[in-house]
Each structure stands twice: as structure tokens, then as C-alpha cells.
Amino acid sequence: MVDSYEEFCKSAESATKNGTSFTFFKYSKNLRYDAVGVYSYGSKIAHIDLKQKTIQKIGPLAPLHNHHYIYAKHMFQICYDFSEEKDKNDFIFIQELSYDDHT
């Protein structure tokens, strides 16, 4: 598995330098990367900023697109120590529980 991480890092760096795109190893038919973003089934699902080392999800995603986003984010976090940039429109819902709900 370590070899695939190293190969991914080399492929990402060369794609960024050359302005080309490459496909991820695990989802090679449907998931690709170029210097600007991550694409799932041809739709852009995330912005990439290599200088700031951030990845940002584009809006709410379908379950399969979200699965691809999580995988891509994981790979970039390993290679580049990326952090996820939260969208201003991401809401956190907190359910209020009463004492009666716990008994």
C-alpha cells in the first residue's frame, strides 16, 4: 500500500507541473485529478489549492460523489498534509434530547 501512496504523490506532482490530468488508482474509470480540481464521472466535486494545501468540496454531493471525495481527500492528506476547507454553507444539525429520551 505504501508504494501506491508514493506513486500517487509522484503522479499528482507530475500532473500539476505538466498541466495534465491523471486517474486515481482505486477508481481509475471514474475519478480523476488535474491541477485545479477533482472530478467524479466528469463532474467537478472539489477545488484543489496546492499552494495553500487545501481541498474544498463543491456543494452538497450525491452519495457516490461524496465517497469519491472522501477517497481523494484521504490521498491528498497523506501525500501533501492537506486540510479540508469548510464551506460557509455547511450546516451542523444538533438534535436536542431531553431527559426522557435517555430513559
Phi, psi and omega in degrees: 000327180298321179300320181293327176294317179295319177297319179299315181298317179295318179295319179295318179295316181292324178294323179292316180294317185273351182072026179254180177240161175217160179262149177288157183290315187287318182242060190294335181278333192238349186234125179220165183227142165228182187297345184257325185195184178246137184236132176241122184052036178085351179263135179287124183247346182204145172269141177243133173234100184289330179291317179274348184057053179230153173231136182229125178291142180262104176060186176288138184246153172295158183306318181290320176298320179296321177298316177296320179298316181297318178296313180297318179299319179298315181296318179290327177294323179292313186281317189245003184057048181290155170238153181272131177263120183283144177279147180295337183269002177285121181255148175247123180260127179245123179272128178273127179249141176263174179299325182293334180290337184270347183258000000 
